Amino acid sequence: MREQWDFPFEREAAQNILPPDLSLSDQMAYSALRNIYQAFQAGSIDRKRAGEEKRRLRRAWEQAKEAEALEKRLLDYHVRLIRGAELAIIRCRKDPTAENALYLCNVLDGFERPEVGTWS
């Protein structure tokens, strides 16, 4: 395989050294990459096949990282939405006006950005 490192932990995978604090997708890619290097070094696969497996692994790893990032953004959004809805509910309970009820509906429907961080 070529000397270009496509993964941040590739050098460690080639030397069979497990880096600390890898995410789940990084751990899976590390294990697969380590297996590719071991198979190549043992002569079980040739350079062309090792390169192809590494390219497929890279694509799958990038997709997994993108999915992790999307999941985090969605989680952050839902936490903000729930906190904002709680604040709007408190406003409605304390002062049950049409304005506060409409504000709650707008928060839940996504038309209004909730006031997160300011407790009434």
A tleap script that builds the chain and sets N, CA, C and O, in Angstrom:
source leaprc.protein.ff14SB
mol = sequence {
  NMET ARG GLU GLN TRP ASP PHE PRO PHE GLU
  ARG GLU ALA ALA GLN ASN ILE LEU PRO PRO
  ASP LEU SER LEU SER ASP GLN MET ALA TYR
  SER ALA LEU ARG ASN ILE TYR GLN ALA PHE
  GLN ALA GLY SER ILE ASP ARG LYS ARG ALA
  GLY GLU GLU LYS ARG ARG LEU ARG ARG ALA
  TRP GLU GLN ALA LYS GLU ALA GLU ALA LEU
  GLU LYS ARG LEU LEU ASP TYR HIE VAL ARG
  LEU ILE ARG GLY ALA GLU LEU ALA ILE ILE
  ARG CYS ARG LYS ASP PRO THR ALA GLU ASN
  ALA LEU TYR LEU CYS ASN VAL LEU ASP GLY
  PHE GLU ARG PRO GLU VAL GLY THR TRP CSER
}
set mol.1.N position { 0.832 -1.186 0.000 }
set mol.1.CA position { 0.000 0.000 0.000 }
set mol.1.C position { 0.875 1.247 0.000 }
set mol.1.O position { 2.032 1.216 0.419 }
set mol.2.N position { 0.305 2.328 -0.472 }
set mol.2.CA position { 1.085 3.565 -0.594 }
set mol.2.C position { 1.295 4.212 0.775 }
set mol.2.O position { 0.652 3.841 1.757 }
set mol.3.N position { 2.198 5.178 0.822 }
set mol.3.CA position { 2.549 5.856 2.071 }
set mol.3.C position { 1.561 6.930 2.481 }
set mol.3.O position { 1.662 7.471 3.582 }
set mol.4.N position { 0.601 7.251 1.613 }
set mol.4.CA position { -0.397 8.263 1.965 }
set mol.4.C position { -1.329 7.673 3.033 }
set mol.4.O position { -1.834 6.559 2.894 }
set mol.5.N position { -1.536 8.434 4.076 }
set mol.5.CA position { -2.399 7.977 5.168 }
set mol.5.C position { -3.792 8.556 4.962 }
set mol.5.O position { -3.986 9.768 5.051 }
set mol.6.N position { -4.754 7.693 4.687 }
set mol.6.CA position { -6.121 8.125 4.436 }
set mol.6.C position { -6.953 8.243 5.707 }
set mol.6.O position { -8.008 8.877 5.702 }
set mol.7.N position { -6.491 7.643 6.779 }
set mol.7.CA position { -7.199 7.667 8.056 }
set mol.7.C position { -6.298 8.305 9.112 }
set mol.7.O position { -5.077 8.160 9.042 }
set mol.8.N position { -6.870 9.001 10.077 }
set mol.8.CA position { -6.027 9.618 11.107 }
set mol.8.C position { -5.315 8.591 11.991 }
set mol.8.O position { -4.334 8.919 12.659 }
set mol.9.N position { -5.804 7.363 11.994 }
set mol.9.CA position { -5.232 6.309 12.827 }
set mol.9.C position { -4.602 5.209 11.975 }
set mol.9.O position { -4.394 4.095 12.457 }
set mol.10.N position { -4.302 5.506 10.740 }
set mol.10.CA position { -3.799 4.481 9.827 }
set mol.10.C position { -2.405 3.988 10.198 }
set mol.10.O position { -2.130 2.791 10.124 }
set mol.11.N position { -1.538 4.888 10.590 }
set mol.11.CA position { -0.183 4.482 10.977 }
set mol.11.C position { -0.246 3.492 12.147 }
set mol.11.O position { 0.480 2.498 12.177 }
set mol.12.N position { -1.133 3.787 13.114 }
set mol.12.CA position { -1.298 2.895 14.270 }
set mol.12.C position { -1.871 1.546 13.833 }
set mol.12.O position { -1.459 0.502 14.339 }
set mol.13.N position { -2.825 1.567 12.889 }
set mol.13.CA position { -3.410 0.317 12.407 }
set mol.13.C position { -2.355 -0.539 11.713 }
set mol.13.O position { -2.341 -1.760 11.868 }
set mol.14.N position { -1.475 0.100 10.950 }
set mol.14.CA position { -0.410 -0.628 10.257 }
set mol.14.C position { 0.555 -1.267 11.248 }
set mol.14.O position { 1.135 -2.316 10.969 }
set mol.15.N position { 0.728 -0.622 12.424 }
set mol.15.CA position { 1.642 -1.133 13.448 }
set mol.15.C position { 0.925 -1.922 14.544 }
set mol.15.O position { 1.554 -2.356 15.509 }
set mol.16.N position { -0.406 -2.112 14.394 }
set mol.16.CA position { -1.220 -2.858 15.355 }
set mol.16.C position { -1.178 -2.233 16.759 }
set mol.16.O position { -1.070 -2.934 17.766 }
set mol.17.N position { -1.266 -0.895 16.796 }
set mol.17.CA position { -1.294 -0.162 18.065 }
set mol.17.C position { -2.652 0.520 18.153 }
set mol.17.O position { -2.985 1.345 17.302 }
set mol.18.N position { -3.439 0.189 19.168 }
set mol.18.CA position { -4.770 0.766 19.308 }
set mol.18.C position { -4.687 2.154 19.930 }
set mol.18.O position { -4.264 2.284 21.079 }
set mol.19.N position { -5.080 3.194 19.196 }
set mol.19.CA position { -5.065 4.540 19.766 }
set mol.19.C position { -6.207 4.691 20.778 }
set mol.19.O position { -7.246 4.048 20.634 }
set mol.20.N position { -6.024 5.528 21.791 }
set mol.20.CA position { -7.079 5.713 22.783 }
set mol.20.C position { -8.182 6.625 22.262 }
set mol.20.O position { -7.973 7.405 21.333 }
set mol.21.N position { -9.338 6.517 22.863 }
set mol.21.CA position { -10.453 7.441 22.644 }
set mol.21.C position { -10.945 7.512 21.205 }
set mol.21.O position { -11.142 8.604 20.673 }
set mol.22.N position { -11.142 6.375 20.575 }
set mol.22.CA position { -11.722 6.368 19.232 }
set mol.22.C position { -13.238 6.251 19.351 }
set mol.22.O position { -13.747 5.564 20.237 }
set mol.23.N position { -13.950 6.923 18.459 }
set mol.23.CA position { -15.401 6.765 18.409 }
set mol.23.C position { -15.715 5.356 17.895 }
set mol.23.O position { -14.824 4.633 17.449 }
set mol.24.N position { -16.984 4.985 17.964 }
set mol.24.CA position { -17.363 3.645 17.520 }
set mol.24.C position { -17.035 3.440 16.042 }
set mol.24.O position { -16.492 2.402 15.667 }
set mol.25.N position { -17.359 4.415 15.207 }
set mol.25.CA position { -17.067 4.262 13.772 }
set mol.25.C position { -15.556 4.212 13.528 }
set mol.25.O position { -15.095 3.489 12.644 }
set mol.26.N position { -14.783 4.980 14.308 }
set mol.26.CA position { -13.328 4.941 14.182 }
set mol.26.C position { -12.775 3.582 14.624 }
set mol.26.O position { -11.856 3.054 13.999 }
set mol.27.N position { -13.330 3.018 15.693 }
set mol.27.CA position { -12.878 1.703 16.159 }
set mol.27.C position { -13.140 0.630 15.107 }
set mol.27.O position { -12.300 -0.238 14.869 }
set mol.28.N position { -14.316 0.697 14.480 }
set mol.28.CA position { -14.640 -0.300 13.460 }
set mol.28.C position { -13.727 -0.148 12.247 }
set mol.28.O position { -13.242 -1.137 11.697 }
set mol.29.N position { -13.497 1.101 11.835 }
set mol.29.CA position { -12.610 1.329 10.692 }
set mol.29.C position { -11.182 0.916 11.042 }
set mol.29.O position { -10.486 0.331 10.212 }
set mol.30.N position { -10.740 1.217 12.268 }
set mol.30.CA position { -9.401 0.824 12.709 }
set mol.30.C position { -9.245 -0.698 12.613 }
set mol.30.O position { -8.250 -1.187 12.078 }
set mol.31.N position { -10.226 -1.443 13.128 }
set mol.31.CA position { -10.142 -2.911 13.108 }
set mol.31.C position { -10.094 -3.450 11.685 }
set mol.31.O position { -9.301 -4.340 11.376 }
set mol.32.N position { -10.946 -2.906 10.819 }
set mol.32.CA position { -10.947 -3.364 9.427 }
set mol.32.C position { -9.632 -3.014 8.741 }
set mol.32.O position { -9.077 -3.823 7.999 }
set mol.33.N position { -9.139 -1.810 8.992 }
set mol.33.CA position { -7.876 -1.386 8.383 }
set mol.33.C position { -6.707 -2.233 8.887 }
set mol.33.O position { -5.832 -2.614 8.110 }
set mol.34.N position { -6.695 -2.521 10.174 }
set mol.34.CA position { -5.649 -3.377 10.744 }
set mol.34.C position { -5.678 -4.751 10.079 }
set mol.34.O position { -4.628 -5.324 9.787 }
set mol.35.N position { -6.883 -5.281 9.839 }
set mol.35.CA position { -7.006 -6.582 9.182 }
set mol.35.C position { -6.501 -6.536 7.740 }
set mol.35.O position { -5.888 -7.490 7.262 }
set mol.36.N position { -6.757 -5.433 7.057 }
set mol.36.CA position { -6.248 -5.277 5.688 }
set mol.36.C position { -4.714 -5.285 5.704 }
set mol.36.O position { -4.083 -5.978 4.906 }
set mol.37.N position { -4.124 -4.512 6.616 }
set mol.37.CA position { -2.665 -4.475 6.711 }
set mol.37.C position { -2.094 -5.850 7.069 }
set mol.37.O position { -1.086 -6.268 6.499 }
set mol.38.N position { -2.726 -6.548 8.000 }
set mol.38.CA position { -2.222 -7.868 8.391 }
set mol.38.C position { -2.320 -8.856 7.234 }
set mol.38.O position { -1.407 -9.652 7.017 }
set mol.39.N position { -3.428 -8.807 6.491 }
set mol.39.CA position { -3.584 -9.711 5.342 }
set mol.39.C position { -2.564 -9.383 4.254 }
set mol.39.O position { -2.017 -10.285 3.619 }
set mol.40.N position { -2.309 -8.099 4.041 }
set mol.40.CA position { -1.329 -7.693 3.038 }
set mol.40.C position { 0.074 -8.136 3.449 }
set mol.40.O position { 0.823 -8.684 2.640 }
set mol.41.N position { 0.421 -7.895 4.711 }
set mol.41.CA position { 1.753 -8.264 5.199 }
set mol.41.C position { 1.951 -9.776 5.233 }
set mol.41.O position { 3.072 -10.261 5.081 }
set mol.42.N position { 0.860 -10.525 5.431 }
set mol.42.CA position { 0.957 -11.984 5.434 }
set mol.42.C position { 0.966 -12.559 4.012 }
set mol.42.O position { 1.236 -13.744 3.815 }
set mol.43.N position { 0.674 -11.724 3.047 }
set mol.43.CA position { 0.663 -12.184 1.663 }
set mol.43.C position { -0.661 -12.788 1.242 }
set mol.43.O position { -0.749 -13.364 0.158 }
set mol.44.N position { -1.687 -12.678 2.058 }
set mol.44.CA position { -3.002 -13.225 1.720 }
set mol.44.C position { -3.688 -12.433 0.615 }
set mol.44.O position { -4.468 -12.984 -0.162 }
set mol.45.N position { -3.395 -11.152 0.549 }
set mol.45.CA position { -3.957 -10.321 -0.501 }
set mol.45.C position { -2.832 -9.500 -1.126 }
set mol.45.O position { -1.830 -9.201 -0.477 }
set mol.46.N position { -3.016 -9.145 -2.387 }
set mol.46.CA position { -1.991 -8.339 -3.059 }
set mol.46.C position { -2.265 -6.849 -2.851 }
set mol.46.O position { -3.287 -6.466 -2.282 }
set mol.47.N position { -1.343 -6.026 -3.318 }
set mol.47.CA position { -1.429 -4.568 -3.136 }
set mol.47.C position { -2.699 -3.996 -3.771 }
set mol.47.O position { -3.339 -3.117 -3.195 }
set mol.48.N position { -3.062 -4.493 -4.956 }
set mol.48.CA position { -4.240 -3.977 -5.646 }
set mol.48.C position { -5.502 -4.243 -4.832 }
set mol.48.O position { -6.325 -3.347 -4.648 }
set mol.49.N position { -5.655 -5.463 -4.347 }
set mol.49.CA position { -6.845 -5.801 -3.549 }
set mol.49.C position { -6.847 -5.034 -2.228 }
set mol.49.O position { -7.900 -4.570 -1.789 }
set mol.50.N position { -5.702 -4.897 -1.599 }
set mol.50.CA position { -5.621 -4.142 -0.344 }
set mol.50.C position { -6.035 -2.691 -0.569 }
set mol.50.O position { -6.752 -2.108 0.244 }
set mol.51.N position { -5.585 -2.120 -1.665 }
set mol.51.CA position { -5.959 -0.745 -1.994 }
set mol.51.C position { -7.449 -0.605 -2.240 }
set mol.51.O position { -8.071 0.359 -1.792 }
set mol.52.N position { -8.020 -1.561 -2.950 }
set mol.52.CA position { -9.459 -1.523 -3.225 }
set mol.52.C position { -10.259 -1.667 -1.927 }
set mol.52.O position { -11.232 -0.942 -1.724 }
set mol.53.N position { -9.866 -2.581 -1.058 }
set mol.53.CA position { -10.558 -2.746 0.220 }
set mol.53.C position { -10.438 -1.482 1.074 }
set mol.53.O position { -11.383 -1.088 1.758 }
set mol.54.N position { -9.285 -0.869 1.023 }
set mol.54.CA position { -9.068 0.357 1.782 }
set mol.54.C position { -9.948 1.486 1.238 }
set mol.54.O position { -10.498 2.264 2.018 }
set mol.55.N position { -10.091 1.586 -0.084 }
set mol.55.CA position { -10.954 2.615 -0.677 }
set mol.55.C position { -12.415 2.400 -0.278 }
set mol.55.O position { -13.117 3.356 0.053 }
set mol.56.N position { -12.874 1.144 -0.310 }
set mol.56.CA position { -14.256 0.859 0.105 }
set mol.56.C position { -14.449 1.148 1.588 }
set mol.56.O position { -15.485 1.672 1.995 }
set mol.57.N position { -13.453 0.808 2.388 }
set mol.57.CA position { -13.510 1.090 3.817 }
set mol.57.C position { -13.577 2.593 4.057 }
set mol.57.O position { -14.333 3.053 4.913 }
set mol.58.N position { -12.799 3.350 3.316 }
set mol.58.CA position { -12.786 4.809 3.468 }
set mol.58.C position { -14.168 5.405 3.180 }
set mol.58.O position { -14.637 6.278 3.910 }
set mol.59.N position { -14.817 4.927 2.110 }
set mol.59.CA position { -16.158 5.423 1.783 }
set mol.59.C position { -17.151 5.093 2.895 }
set mol.59.O position { -17.936 5.949 3.303 }
set mol.60.N position { -17.117 3.860 3.380 }
set mol.60.CA position { -18.036 3.448 4.447 }
set mol.60.C position { -17.774 4.237 5.734 }
set mol.60.O position { -18.709 4.620 6.437 }
set mol.61.N position { -16.497 4.475 6.032 }
set mol.61.CA position { -16.127 5.234 7.237 }
set mol.61.C position { -16.620 6.674 7.136 }
set mol.61.O position { -17.149 7.219 8.104 }
set mol.62.N position { -16.448 7.292 5.967 }
set mol.62.CA position { -16.919 8.665 5.775 }
set mol.62.C position { -18.431 8.752 5.921 }
set mol.62.O position { -18.944 9.706 6.507 }
set mol.63.N position { -19.151 7.764 5.395 }
set mol.63.CA position { -20.606 7.741 5.548 }
set mol.63.C position { -20.992 7.590 7.020 }
set mol.63.O position { -21.934 8.233 7.483 }
set mol.64.N position { -20.276 6.753 7.745 }
set mol.64.CA position { -20.563 6.574 9.169 }
set mol.64.C position { -20.293 7.854 9.949 }
set mol.64.O position { -21.058 8.205 10.848 }
set mol.65.N position { -19.208 8.558 9.614 }
set mol.65.CA position { -18.901 9.825 10.289 }
set mol.65.C position { -19.978 10.872 9.988 }
set mol.65.O position { -20.377 11.627 10.874 }
set mol.66.N position { -20.442 10.914 8.745 }
set mol.66.CA position { -21.520 11.843 8.384 }
set mol.66.C position { -22.799 11.505 9.144 }
set mol.66.O position { -23.499 12.403 9.610 }
set mol.67.N position { -23.106 10.213 9.272 }
set mol.67.CA position { -24.300 9.794 10.012 }
set mol.67.C position { -24.179 10.176 11.487 }
set mol.67.O position { -25.155 10.607 12.100 }
set mol.68.N position { -22.979 10.017 12.057 }
set mol.68.CA position { -22.763 10.420 13.461 }
set mol.68.C position { -22.970 11.923 13.619 }
set mol.68.O position { -23.582 12.360 14.594 }
set mol.69.N position { -22.475 12.712 12.684 }
set mol.69.CA position { -22.624 14.168 12.758 }
set mol.69.C position { -24.093 14.567 12.635 }
set mol.69.O position { -24.559 15.446 13.359 }
set mol.70.N position { -24.820 13.926 11.724 }
set mol.70.CA position { -26.240 14.208 11.579 }
set mol.70.C position { -26.993 13.842 12.849 }
set mol.70.O position { -27.850 14.596 13.309 }
set mol.71.N position { -26.673 12.688 13.411 }
set mol.71.CA position { -27.320 12.254 14.650 }
set mol.71.C position { -27.081 13.263 15.775 }
set mol.71.O position { -27.992 13.555 16.550 }
set mol.72.N position { -25.882 13.786 15.866 }
set mol.72.CA position { -25.579 14.770 16.905 }
set mol.72.C position { -26.359 16.062 16.676 }
set mol.72.O position { -26.895 16.642 17.620 }
set mol.73.N position { -26.421 16.514 15.415 }
set mol.73.CA position { -27.191 17.730 15.128 }
set mol.73.C position { -28.670 17.542 15.445 }
set mol.73.O position { -29.311 18.442 15.988 }
set mol.74.N position { -29.214 16.366 15.105 }
set mol.74.CA position { -30.616 16.092 15.409 }
set mol.74.C position { -30.866 16.031 16.911 }
set mol.74.O position { -31.877 16.533 17.402 }
set mol.75.N position { -29.950 15.420 17.626 }
set mol.75.CA position { -30.077 15.348 19.080 }
set mol.75.C position { -30.047 16.741 19.689 }
set mol.75.O position { -30.862 17.061 20.554 }
set mol.76.N position { -29.104 17.575 19.239 }
set mol.76.CA position { -29.019 18.947 19.738 }
set mol.76.C position { -30.304 19.721 19.443 }
set mol.76.O position { -30.805 20.457 20.293 }
set mol.77.N position { -30.831 19.545 18.227 }
set mol.77.CA position { -32.063 20.228 17.846 }
set mol.77.C position { -33.220 19.802 18.750 }
set mol.77.O position { -33.971 20.642 19.245 }
set mol.78.N position { -33.355 18.500 18.959 }
set mol.78.CA position { -34.469 18.008 19.779 }
set mol.78.C position { -34.338 18.439 21.237 }
set mol.78.O position { -35.345 18.729 21.883 }
set mol.79.N position { -33.139 18.484 21.756 }
set mol.79.CA position { -32.945 18.963 23.127 }
set mol.79.C position { -33.376 20.422 23.221 }
set mol.79.O position { -34.080 20.800 24.157 }
set mol.80.N position { -32.956 21.251 22.250 }
set mol.80.CA position { -33.365 22.662 22.249 }
set mol.80.C position { -34.881 22.802 22.123 }
set mol.80.O position { -35.489 23.638 22.791 }
set mol.81.N position { -35.484 21.983 21.266 }
set mol.81.CA position { -36.926 22.035 21.065 }
set mol.81.C position { -37.672 21.653 22.349 }
set mol.81.O position { -38.634 22.321 22.730 }
set mol.82.N position { -37.236 20.597 23.003 }
set mol.82.CA position { -37.897 20.157 24.227 }
set mol.82.C position { -37.747 21.200 25.324 }
set mol.82.O position { -38.712 21.512 26.021 }
set mol.83.N position { -36.551 21.737 25.482 }
set mol.83.CA position { -36.348 22.785 26.490 }
set mol.83.C position { -37.180 24.024 26.179 }
set mol.83.O position { -37.783 24.620 27.072 }
set mol.84.N position { -37.206 24.402 24.913 }
set mol.84.CA position { -38.004 25.559 24.513 }
set mol.84.C position { -39.488 25.323 24.721 }
set mol.84.O position { -40.204 26.221 25.163 }
set mol.85.N position { -39.955 24.123 24.407 }
set mol.85.CA position { -41.365 23.798 24.621 }
set mol.85.C position { -41.691 23.820 26.112 }
set mol.85.O position { -42.763 24.284 26.501 }
set mol.86.N position { -40.786 23.328 26.945 }
set mol.86.CA position { -41.009 23.371 28.400 }
set mol.86.C position { -41.178 24.808 28.869 }
set mol.86.O position { -42.056 25.106 29.679 }
set mol.87.N position { -40.333 25.697 28.359 }
set mol.87.CA position { -40.425 27.105 28.745 }
set mol.87.C position { -41.740 27.726 28.267 }
set mol.87.O position { -42.371 28.497 28.989 }
set mol.88.N position { -42.142 27.382 27.041 }
set mol.88.CA position { -43.401 27.905 26.516 }
set mol.88.C position { -44.586 27.351 27.307 }
set mol.88.O position { -45.561 28.065 27.541 }
set mol.89.N position { -44.509 26.101 27.713 }
set mol.89.CA position { -45.573 25.503 28.527 }
set mol.89.C position { -45.665 26.210 29.878 }
set mol.89.O position { -46.759 26.491 30.368 }
set mol.90.N position { -44.523 26.492 30.467 }
set mol.90.CA position { -44.505 27.212 31.746 }
set mol.90.C position { -45.144 28.590 31.574 }
set mol.90.O position { -45.925 29.030 32.418 }
set mol.91.N position { -44.805 29.270 30.471 }
set mol.91.CA position { -45.415 30.584 30.213 }
set mol.91.C position { -46.931 30.466 30.108 }
set mol.91.O position { -47.660 31.299 30.646 }
set mol.92.N position { -47.407 29.429 29.413 }
set mol.92.CA position { -48.849 29.224 29.255 }
set mol.92.C position { -49.517 28.913 30.591 }
set mol.92.O position { -50.614 29.397 30.869 }
set mol.93.N position { -48.863 28.117 31.402 }
set mol.93.CA position { -49.444 27.754 32.700 }
set mol.93.C position { -49.480 28.948 33.648 }
set mol.93.O position { -50.457 29.142 34.371 }
set mol.94.N position { -48.424 29.740 33.644 }
set mol.94.CA position { -48.361 30.900 34.536 }
set mol.94.C position { -49.305 32.013 34.088 }
set mol.94.O position { -49.947 32.672 34.905 }
set mol.95.N position { -49.373 32.205 32.777 }
set mol.95.CA position { -50.177 33.299 32.230 }
set mol.95.C position { -50.919 32.771 31.006 }
set mol.95.O position { -50.456 32.949 29.879 }
set mol.96.N position { -52.068 32.123 31.214 }
set mol.96.CA position { -52.774 31.475 30.098 }
set mol.96.C position { -53.492 32.479 29.194 }
set mol.96.O position { -54.714 32.626 29.226 }
set mol.97.N position { -52.683 33.155 28.395 }
set mol.97.CA position { -53.257 34.108 27.432 }
set mol.97.C position { -53.199 33.501 26.035 }
set mol.97.O position { -52.490 32.528 25.780 }
set mol.98.N position { -53.965 34.109 25.151 }
set mol.98.CA position { -53.958 33.651 23.751 }
set mol.98.C position { -52.573 33.838 23.142 }
set mol.98.O position { -52.129 33.024 22.332 }
set mol.99.N position { -51.891 34.916 23.534 }
set mol.99.CA position { -50.549 35.180 23.021 }
set mol.99.C position { -49.570 34.066 23.422 }
set mol.99.O position { -48.784 33.598 22.599 }
set mol.100.N position { -49.625 33.648 24.693 }
set mol.100.CA position { -48.729 32.576 25.155 }
set mol.100.C position { -49.100 31.230 24.543 }
set mol.100.O position { -48.219 30.420 24.251 }
set mol.101.N position { -50.403 30.980 24.345 }
set mol.101.CA position { -50.825 29.735 23.700 }
set mol.101.C position { -50.339 29.698 22.247 }
set mol.101.O position { -49.882 28.663 21.763 }
set mol.102.N position { -50.442 30.832 21.565 }
set mol.102.CA position { -49.962 30.912 20.183 }
set mol.102.C position { -48.438 30.735 20.132 }
set mol.102.O position { -47.912 30.081 19.231 }
set mol.103.N position { -47.740 31.323 21.103 }
set mol.103.CA position { -46.287 31.163 21.172 }
set mol.103.C position { -45.932 29.679 21.334 }
set mol.103.O position { -45.027 29.182 20.664 }
set mol.104.N position { -46.638 28.977 22.214 }
set mol.104.CA position { -46.396 27.538 22.411 }
set mol.104.C position { -46.625 26.778 21.115 }
set mol.104.O position { -45.811 25.936 20.735 }
set mol.105.N position { -47.719 27.068 20.440 }
set mol.105.CA position { -47.994 26.392 19.166 }
set mol.105.C position { -46.895 26.669 18.142 }
set mol.105.O position { -46.466 25.767 17.423 }
set mol.106.N position { -46.451 27.901 18.083 }
set mol.106.CA position { -45.389 28.264 17.131 }
set mol.106.C position { -44.075 27.568 17.455 }
set mol.106.O position { -43.346 27.166 16.548 }
set mol.107.N position { -43.764 27.423 18.748 }
set mol.107.CA position { -42.546 26.704 19.140 }
set mol.107.C position { -42.646 25.251 18.709 }
set mol.107.O position { -41.709 24.704 18.128 }
set mol.108.N position { -43.787 24.622 18.995 }
set mol.108.CA position { -43.965 23.206 18.655 }
set mol.108.C position { -43.990 22.977 17.145 }
set mol.108.O position { -43.528 21.943 16.662 }
set mol.109.N position { -44.526 23.932 16.408 }
set mol.109.CA position { -44.578 23.801 14.946 }
set mol.109.C position { -43.284 24.208 14.265 }
set mol.109.O position { -43.122 23.990 13.065 }
set mol.110.N position { -42.359 24.798 15.016 }
set mol.110.CA position { -41.082 25.179 14.451 }
set mol.110.C position { -41.067 26.556 13.820 }
set mol.110.O position { -40.092 26.919 13.161 }
set mol.111.N position { -42.126 27.333 14.007 }
set mol.111.CA position { -42.177 28.681 13.433 }
set mol.111.C position { -41.425 29.699 14.277 }
set mol.111.O position { -41.044 30.762 13.787 }
set mol.112.N position { -41.216 29.377 15.522 }
set mol.112.CA position { -40.585 30.314 16.448 }
set mol.112.C position { -39.405 29.615 17.105 }
set mol.112.O position { -39.488 28.446 17.480 }
set mol.113.N position { -38.314 30.343 17.236 }
set mol.113.CA position { -37.164 29.787 17.955 }
set mol.113.C position { -37.445 29.894 19.446 }
set mol.113.O position { -37.719 30.985 19.946 }
set mol.114.N position { -37.381 28.796 20.148 }
set mol.114.CA position { -37.688 28.841 21.591 }
set mol.114.C position { -36.647 29.602 22.382 }
set mol.114.O position { -35.473 29.655 22.016 }
set mol.115.N position { -37.104 30.191 23.473 }
set mol.115.CA position { -36.208 30.925 24.376 }
set mol.115.C position { -35.532 29.934 25.304 }
set mol.115.O position { -36.015 29.711 26.414 }
set mol.116.N position { -34.467 29.354 24.896 }
set mol.116.CA position { -33.762 28.371 25.721 }
set mol.116.C position { -32.775 29.087 26.627 }
set mol.116.O position { -32.025 29.959 26.187 }
set mol.117.N position { -32.786 28.707 27.899 }
set mol.117.CA position { -31.807 29.248 28.822 }
set mol.117.C position { -32.322 30.342 29.707 }
set mol.117.O position { -31.625 30.763 30.631 }
set mol.118.N position { -33.541 30.828 29.455 }
set mol.118.CA position { -34.102 31.872 30.319 }
set mol.118.C position { -35.364 31.332 30.954 }
set mol.118.O position { -36.394 31.225 30.288 }
set mol.119.N position { -35.303 30.998 32.205 }
set mol.119.CA position { -36.465 30.485 32.927 }
set mol.119.C position { -37.304 31.644 33.402 }
set mol.119.O position { -36.776 32.592 33.984 }
set mol.120.N position { -38.601 31.591 33.166 }
set mol.120.CA position { -39.526 32.635 33.586 }
set mol.120.C position { -39.957 32.430 35.020 }
set mol.120.O position { -40.741 33.219 35.548 }
savepdb mol mol.pdb
quit
